[in-house]
Amino acid sequence: MDAQVLEQLYEGKAKKVFKTTDPDLYYLEYKDDATAFNGEKKGQIHDKGVMNNEITSLIFEYLAKNGVPNHFVERVDDRHQVVKKVTIVPLEVIIRNRTAGSMAKRLGLEEGLLLEPPVLDFCYKKDELGDPLINNDHIIALKLATPDEVKEISAMAYRINALLQKLFLECGLILVDFKVEIGRLPSGALILADEISPDTCRLWDAKTLEKMDKDRFRRDLGRVEEAYIEVLKRLRSELA
Ligand code: UDP
């Protein structure tokens, strides 16, 4: 990157965001901090920031090559990325291919049931409310996005799902569910932003159905770091 890193703009749960001398670019730092259950459970996963930086970089490059525009510009070093400056649409866009997590709990379903077609959920990004589930009408009435934008965001989410399911299956992993965030460029164009990593996806080993994601931290299953390392190793050998 030619631009210089300037002051920190924001510190989130998993990343810090810095301004740069280029008004169109931000500099991200991936942290080892891990939270779950709306911040109730806090901890650290050793070198998570390093692993998620590389995992997200590999995945965002793969998605860009396959026609999904995103904010990724370059991975600078172990923990840092340069990204395009966007305004995040305050939505968690979730796709579910199998029941798990909050959906399994809310509907009293066992985990792992196939969902065909995949289920798209929107949550309103508001920490103090615990990111409540909302629907298309809420998004439009609250002016979080226009009707056309909701259509575009939904189409992007399904396309990302198809590409990620294929990629992870080639890595011997089942993509159970995942969350993405969408950003608006100054032009108004919508692009994929934030991260895609074992923090934001549920990934199960295709042979053993072992959990290979943040559920190992959420549920104290042990070998958390090992799961992240394994996901990174498989992606590297698939994409490198
Ligand atoms: N997710 C996320 N951030 C959140 C909430 C969910 O990345 O703040 C991801 C989560 O890792 C899972 C998917 O979105 O892959 C669906 O999560 P769910 O709604 O089941 O909630 P959770 O069980 O994570 O509370």
Boltz pocket constraint, residues with backbone or C-beta under 6 A from the ligand:
constraints:
  - pocket:
      binder: B
      contacts: [[A, 37], [A, 92], [A, 94], [A, 95], [A, 100], [A, 101], [A, 102], [A, 103], [A, 131], [A, 177], [A, 178], [A, 179], [A, 198], [A, 199], [A, 200], [A, 201], [A, 202], [A, 214]]
      max_distance: 6.0
